[in-house]
């Protein structure tokens, strides 16, 4: 009986769809800002059909988030046109739209001489009602969650309370069993929907209320309603904002890829099981993924009306540019331990024999809870406040000439000099004997 050799895989995928080679780049503009002053808010790729079209409701909700949760806003083909005649789950076939928000109740409605290039439905210089100049959310930290006011499509996501009462990591692993996107069992991570790095935002917006646990047991951002299993490579792409999860039909949630053709071809619009995941956390993740696309709008060199702490404020071009790059946080979106080269490791680390896993991403740091580290990683966590090991105690007894050198730039870490290593080990053996 002969051994059977299997043919190589064409691609390790379970879904594959044909997409337009050159999908529409659909532009969304602010109706109250002149074209010359940079009214382009965001650009989204039309990946929802083979013709390169974009899902209408996805685009509308994206613009509504940018405008501060203006769910009654609509898309139009010019600043003063009526709403487009496309059903919510229909497709946008054009390449340019304006997101229009109705004037707030009681606000005066002014007239505006429309620009021919921005209004093709009227004669040049004909008086038209002025579009409402709504403020724009500059980044996720300034976005206020719409507690109790989910947009219609998001309220259709079905959620059941998780039965688990153990730690979040154990509950998520026993509940999901495998990656929710690929059904892969090996090499999975516990991924956060609202990133760990946004814990301050999470607490400020009282997001704990949407957790699975009873009120007295809810662990906040680590609640398992905010976590799911993802394959490690997809977890990294998830935290690089390559894709997100959102509803595109009644009661169904899909993967929506914003960047990466390879991810798009395999996962875009593939339905996802979101049982036990809070739709409120998924909406927050969509906003977190989306709002960095506003950077070009903020860097255009114009004054902008922005939502700062929930209040409209005019900001100068320099202030807008600063808001386009908010201060980085101490932890990445889904942090893991950052490695250091052997020459930069501390003496205590080398004495303890700690293993450090090298990561490609240079901005990853220690998460503090270990839940987002890949399951196959064996990196040991640094422990603080412990007693010195026998070897560390021995090193402290060495004469100054034999102790590890401590250069000023090392920040107080012990870095062994090559000429002292041999004598140090010899002295150590003598003391231990």
Secondary structure, 3 states (H helix, E strand, C coil): CCCCCCCCCCCCCCCCCCCCCCCCEEEEEECCCCHHHCCEEEEEECCCCCCCCEEHHHHHHHHHHHCCCCCCCEEECCCCCCCCCCCCCCEECCCEEEEECCCCCCCCCCEEECCCCCCCCCCCCCEEECCCCCCEECCHHHCCCCCCCCCCCHHHCCCCCCCCCCCHHHHHHHHHCCCCCCCCCCCEEEEECCCHHHHHHHHHCCHHHHCCCCCCCCCHHHCHHHEEEEEHHHHHHHHCCCEEEEEEECCEEEEEECCCHHHHHHHCCCEECCCCCCHHHHHHHHHHHHHHHHHHHHCCCCCEEEEECCEEEEECHHHHHHHHCCCCCCCCCCCCCCCCCHHHCCHHHHHHCCCCCCCCCCCCCCCCCCCCCCCCCCCCCCCCCCCCCHHHHHHHCCCHHHCCCCCHHHCCCCCCCHHHHHHHHHHHHHHHC
